[in-house]
Every structure is written in structure tokens, then in C-alpha cells.
Amino acid sequence: MTRPRRSHLFMPGSNPRALEKARTVAADGIILDLEDAVAPDSKGTARDAIAEALGKGGFGKREMLVRINALDSPWWVDDVAMAAKAKPDGILVPKVSSVEDLNAVADRLSDLNADASIKVWAMIETARAILHVEEIAACAKDTEIRLAGFVWGPNDIARETRIRMMPGRASMLGMITQCVLAARMYGLDILDGPYSNFNDNDGFIAEAEQGRDIGFDGKTLIHPAQIEASNKVFTPPAEEVAQARRIIAAFEQPENASRGAIQMDGKMVERLHAEMAKRTIAIADAIAAMGS
């Protein structure tokens, strides 16, 4: 199933107003956060609040993820136990650095007999993760690990490596591309990291457009004010969708059934373009089904 992931908004599990607001925002997905946005003495309260919110439902077609605490913390085991009962669409695991990290989460989910519909997302935000990103992505071949996608985490990368986060992200583009390639190699989706200055709409749009062009499926967000721009950037333009439909229709003509390439508007169009067109149409149709 193709699912739009243009915008995934982080919402702190310790904030009741945020949990309520998550039911009304126009984001494609919500990440209910137990990690960075929650103080240590509020972890248990936030965990209970997220369980209650998911049980109550009302989130519509939004993809619901729960970001658990890191595996070196004392909280993650209880976080996973809660998620196994509450049944979000997925669990977002921060600071994944190895295959062993994903195995630990998979083993915990297995012990809990967690529903197979609960997927696992890995945040790529450590130096070790970057150096071993292909190995981590290859876990997608093991259905018991449940790996569905990556989320790029620039802030922790910068903290750990001392690489500066500069406008245009030139210092990180090599790492970003490496992660995108690994994700695509194993059929994973990948979301861009957040843009911290939610008052800088122009800067946000520039980074979102860059992320789209690099190959991200969407962007994680820290403020509802960023949703509209993110959705717009990651929505295929109407003219692109129309062209995609024309390409598919052309290859479906009987006279083109055995052809690897055809001419359209004075240009050569190959079957690989038809495959790309199918993806564009699928995303456009999925966005239309979301109602936004």
C-alpha cells in the first residue's frame, strides 16, 4: 500500500493539549514522543497518556508512530510494552546504531506477541549508524524485525560528530545521500529530519525542497505551522501527475506493448519512466484519499 508521508509531526506525550490537537492537524502522520520532548520525571505519565490517546482513537487516516526512549535508557522496555498493547502503526526507535539494536526491539515485540501490523522505524542519528547504514537497512529482509523506514536525525549527528548544521546542509549531504541509497536499496521509506526554526518559513521550504530532490518521502516537523508547507512541497504537482498518466496511457496502447521506449512530445520515454510515473500516480491518489 502506498502511503503519503509528506509530513510527520512530533507531539510530546506529556502534553495533553498536544495529544488532543494531533487529531485535527493536517499532517500525514503523528509521532507521539516519549524521548527528547519528555522530561525524565514525566516519562511514566507521558507513556500512560499516549496509551490512553491511542486507545481513544480519533486520529483518522494519519499514520501514528510512538517514539520510544533510547535503548540505553531505563524506559524503553516499558515503552515497547505500552506500544504493543496500544497498537500504533509503528514504533520509532531513536539512536539505532546496529543490527543488534533492531534485534533487541524485535525480540521484545515477539515476547509480547505484538500485533504484526506494528512496524519499526529507525532513527539514523549516530556516527556508527551512518557507517553501517546498509547493514541496518538490510534488516528489512527479515520480517520479524518489522523494519519499515528510516528517519534522519541531524541534531544528534551534529552533537556527536561536531559537524556543523549550516544552511544548505553541505556538510551533511554525503551522509544524507548514503542513507537514502541504503533505504531505497531495501525498499524502505525515509523521512527528513526537523527544521528547528519554525518561524523561518522560507528556510523551511528551501530545506524541504532540497530533501524532496535528494529523495526523502517527507519531513518530520516540530511545529504545526510547518505542516502546510511540507505537504505542498512533497505533493506531486498537478502537471507532473497529468504527465505521468499520459505516459502510462501511452505504454498501454497495443502498438507499444512490446516497446522499451516510445516518443512523446519529441522526447524518448522509456519503460523506467513508466515505472516512475506509476509511483507518482500512486502517491497522488493516496494524497487524494487523505483528503488533503
C-alpha positions as CSV (number, residue, x, y, z in Angstrom):
1,M,0.0,0.0,0.0
2,T,1.3,3.4,-1.0
3,R,1.0,5.8,1.9
4,P,1.7,9.6,1.8
5,R,4.3,10.6,4.3
6,R,4.8,14.2,3.4
7,S,4.6,15.5,7.0
8,H,5.1,13.7,10.3
9,L,4.6,16.0,13.3
10,F,6.4,15.3,16.6
11,M,4.0,15.8,19.6
12,P,5.1,15.4,23.2
13,G,3.3,12.7,25.0
14,S,3.4,14.7,28.2
15,N,1.3,17.5,26.8
16,P,-2.5,16.7,26.9
17,R,-3.3,19.7,24.6
18,A,-0.8,18.4,22.0
19,L,-2.3,14.9,22.1
20,E,-5.8,16.4,21.5
21,K,-4.6,18.7,18.7
22,A,-3.0,15.7,17.0
23,R,-6.5,14.6,16.0
24,T,-7.1,17.8,14.0
25,V,-3.9,18.8,12.3
26,A,-3.4,18.2,8.5
27,A,-0.2,16.1,8.9
28,D,0.1,12.7,7.2
29,G,1.5,11.3,10.4
30,I,1.9,12.0,14.1
31,I,4.9,10.9,16.2
32,L,3.9,10.7,19.8
33,D,7.1,11.4,21.6
34,L,8.4,9.8,24.8
35,E,12.1,10.7,24.2
36,D,13.5,14.2,23.8
37,A,10.3,16.1,24.4
38,V,9.6,14.5,27.7
39,A,11.5,15.2,31.0
40,P,12.8,12.1,32.9
41,D,10.3,12.5,35.7
42,S,7.4,12.7,33.3
43,K,8.2,9.5,31.3
44,G,5.6,7.3,33.0
45,T,2.9,9.9,32.9
46,A,3.6,10.5,29.2
47,R,3.5,6.8,28.5
48,D,0.1,6.5,30.1
49,A,-1.2,9.5,28.3
50,I,-0.1,8.1,24.9
51,A,-1.7,4.8,25.7
52,E,-5.0,6.5,26.6
53,A,-4.9,8.7,23.5
54,L,-4.3,5.8,21.1
55,G,-7.0,3.8,22.8
56,K,-9.4,6.7,22.4
57,G,-8.5,7.0,18.7
58,G,-10.0,9.7,16.5
59,F,-6.8,10.2,14.5
60,G,-8.4,9.5,11.2
61,K,-6.1,8.3,8.4
62,R,-3.0,9.7,10.0
63,E,-0.1,7.3,10.5
64,M,0.5,7.0,14.2
65,L,4.1,6.4,15.5
66,V,5.4,6.3,19.0
67,R,9.0,7.4,19.6
68,I,10.3,5.3,22.4
69,N,13.3,6.2,24.6
70,A,16.7,5.1,23.5
71,L,17.8,1.5,24.2
72,D,20.5,2.6,26.7
73,S,17.8,4.2,28.8
74,P,15.8,2.6,31.7
75,W,12.5,3.4,30.0
76,W,12.4,1.7,26.6
77,V,11.3,-1.7,27.7
78,D,8.1,-0.3,29.3
79,D,7.7,2.0,26.3
80,V,7.6,-1.0,23.9
81,A,5.2,-2.9,26.2
82,M,2.8,0.0,26.1
83,A,3.0,0.3,22.4
84,A,2.4,-3.4,21.9
85,K,-0.9,-3.0,23.8
86,A,-1.9,0.3,22.3
87,K,-1.1,-0.8,18.7
88,P,0.1,2.3,16.9
89,D,1.1,1.9,13.3
90,G,4.8,1.9,14.3
91,I,7.5,2.4,16.9
92,L,10.2,4.9,16.2
93,V,13.5,3.8,17.8
94,P,16.0,6.6,18.4
95,K,19.7,6.3,18.1
96,V,19.7,3.0,16.3
97,S,23.4,2.2,15.6
98,S,23.4,-1.5,14.8
99,V,21.5,-4.6,13.7
100,E,21.7,-5.7,17.3
101,D,19.6,-2.7,18.4
102,L,16.8,-3.7,16.0
103,N,17.1,-7.3,17.1
104,A,16.5,-6.2,20.7
105,V,13.3,-4.3,19.8
106,A,12.1,-7.2,17.7
107,D,12.8,-9.7,20.5
108,R,10.8,-7.5,22.9
109,L,7.9,-7.3,20.5
110,S,8.0,-11.0,19.9
111,D,8.0,-11.7,23.7
112,L,4.9,-9.5,24.0
113,N,3.2,-11.2,21.0
114,A,2.7,-7.8,19.5
115,D,0.4,-7.5,16.5
116,A,2.3,-7.9,13.2
117,S,0.8,-4.6,12.0
118,I,3.1,-2.7,14.3
119,K,6.2,-1.7,12.3
120,V,9.6,-0.4,13.4
121,W,11.2,2.8,12.2
122,A,14.9,3.6,12.9
123,M,16.3,7.0,13.6
124,I,19.7,7.3,11.9
125,E,21.4,9.8,14.1
126,T,24.8,8.4,15.2
127,A,28.2,8.1,13.6
128,R,28.0,4.3,13.8
129,A,24.6,4.2,12.2
130,I,25.9,6.2,9.2
131,L,28.9,3.9,8.8
132,H,26.7,0.8,9.0
133,V,23.5,2.1,7.4
134,E,23.4,-0.5,4.6
135,E,23.6,-3.3,7.2
136,I,20.8,-1.7,9.2
137,A,18.7,-1.2,6.1
138,A,19.2,-4.9,5.1
139,C,17.2,-5.8,8.2
140,A,14.2,-5.1,6.1
141,K,14.7,-8.6,4.6
142,D,13.8,-10.1,8.0
143,T,10.1,-9.8,8.5
144,E,10.5,-10.5,12.3
145,I,12.4,-7.2,12.7
146,R,9.5,-5.3,11.1
147,L,11.7,-2.5,9.7
148,A,9.6,-0.1,7.6
149,G,11.7,3.0,7.3
150,F,14.4,5.5,8.4
151,V,14.1,8.9,10.0
152,W,17.2,11.2,9.5
153,G,18.3,12.8,12.8
154,P,20.6,15.8,12.1
155,N,20.7,17.2,15.6
156,D,22.2,14.2,17.3
157,I,24.6,13.6,14.4
158,A,25.8,17.2,14.8
159,R,26.2,16.8,18.6
160,E,28.1,13.5,18.3
161,T,30.3,14.3,15.3
162,R,30.8,18.1,15.8
163,I,29.7,18.6,12.1
164,R,28.1,21.9,11.9
165,M,24.5,22.3,10.7
166,M,24.8,25.0,8.1
167,P,22.2,26.5,5.7
168,G,22.1,24.3,2.7
169,R,23.4,21.3,4.7
170,A,26.6,20.9,2.5
171,S,28.4,19.4,5.4
172,M,25.9,16.6,5.7
173,L,24.8,15.9,2.2
174,G,27.1,13.0,1.7
175,M,25.7,11.2,4.8
176,I,22.2,12.0,3.8
177,T,22.6,10.6,0.3
178,Q,24.2,7.4,1.8
179,C,21.1,6.9,4.0
180,V,18.7,7.5,1.1
181,L,20.6,5.0,-1.1
182,A,20.6,2.4,1.7
183,A,16.9,2.9,2.3
184,R,16.0,2.5,-1.4
185,M,18.2,-0.5,-1.8
186,Y,16.0,-2.4,0.6
187,G,12.6,-0.8,-0.2
188,L,12.4,1.4,2.9
189,D,10.8,4.8,3.1
190,I,12.9,7.6,4.6
191,L,11.9,10.9,6.3
192,D,14.0,14.0,6.5
193,G,14.8,15.4,9.9
194,P,13.2,18.5,11.5
195,Y,13.9,22.1,10.8
196,S,14.3,23.8,14.2
197,N,13.4,27.4,13.4
198,F,9.6,27.2,12.9
199,N,9.5,31.0,12.5
200,D,11.6,30.8,9.3
201,N,9.2,29.6,6.7
202,D,11.4,30.4,3.7
203,G,14.3,28.4,5.3
204,F,12.0,25.5,6.0
205,I,10.7,25.5,2.4
206,A,14.2,25.6,1.0
207,E,15.3,22.6,3.1
208,A,12.1,20.7,2.4
209,E,12.6,21.2,-1.4
210,Q,16.2,20.1,-1.1
211,G,15.1,17.0,0.9
212,R,12.5,16.2,-1.7
213,D,15.0,16.4,-4.5
214,I,17.5,14.3,-2.6
215,G,14.9,11.6,-2.3
216,F,13.2,11.9,1.0
217,D,9.5,10.8,1.2
218,G,8.6,13.6,3.5
219,K,9.8,15.6,6.5
220,T,9.5,15.3,10.3
221,L,8.2,18.5,11.9
222,I,8.4,20.2,15.3
223,H,5.5,22.7,14.9
224,P,2.1,22.6,13.3
225,A,2.9,25.8,11.4
226,Q,5.2,23.7,9.2
227,I,2.6,21.2,8.0
228,E,1.1,23.2,5.1
229,A,4.4,23.9,3.5
230,S,5.7,20.4,3.9
231,N,2.5,18.9,2.4
232,K,2.8,21.3,-0.5
233,V,6.5,20.6,-1.2
234,F,6.0,16.8,-1.1
235,T,2.8,16.7,-3.2
236,P,3.5,16.0,-6.8
237,P,2.4,19.0,-8.9
238,A,-0.8,18.6,-11.0
239,E,1.1,18.9,-14.2
240,E,3.5,16.1,-13.2
241,V,0.7,13.8,-12.3
242,A,-1.1,14.6,-15.6
243,Q,2.2,13.8,-17.5
244,A,2.5,10.6,-15.5
245,R,-1.0,9.5,-16.6
246,R,-0.2,10.3,-20.2
247,I,3.0,8.1,-20.0
248,I,1.1,5.2,-18.6
249,A,-1.7,5.5,-21.1
250,A,0.8,5.6,-24.0
251,F,2.5,2.4,-22.9
252,E,-0.8,0.7,-22.5
253,Q,-1.6,1.2,-26.2
254,P,-1.5,-2.1,-28.1
255,E,1.1,-0.8,-30.5
256,N,3.5,0.0,-27.7
257,A,3.0,-3.3,-25.7
258,S,6.4,-4.7,-26.6
259,R,8.4,-1.5,-26.9
260,G,11.0,-0.5,-24.4
261,A,10.8,3.2,-25.4
262,I,8.4,5.4,-27.3
263,Q,8.3,9.0,-28.5
264,M,6.2,11.6,-26.6
265,D,6.3,15.3,-27.3
266,G,9.5,15.0,-29.3
267,K,11.3,13.1,-26.5
268,M,12.2,9.5,-25.9
269,V,10.3,7.9,-22.9
270,E,11.5,4.6,-21.6
271,R,9.7,2.0,-19.5
272,L,11.7,3.1,-16.5
273,H,9.8,6.4,-16.8
274,A,6.6,4.5,-16.8
275,E,7.6,2.9,-13.5
276,M,8.4,6.3,-12.1
277,A,5.0,7.5,-13.4
278,K,3.2,4.7,-11.5
279,R,4.8,5.8,-8.3
280,T,3.8,9.5,-8.9
281,I,0.2,8.5,-9.6
282,A,0.1,6.2,-6.6
283,I,1.3,9.0,-4.3
284,A,-1.2,11.5,-5.8
285,D,-4.1,9.0,-5.4
286,A,-3.1,8.3,-1.8
287,I,-2.9,12.0,-1.0
288,A,-6.4,12.5,-2.6
289,A,-7.7,9.7,-0.4
290,M,-6.3,11.5,2.7
291,G,-8.5,14.4,1.7
292,S,-5.6,17.0,1.6
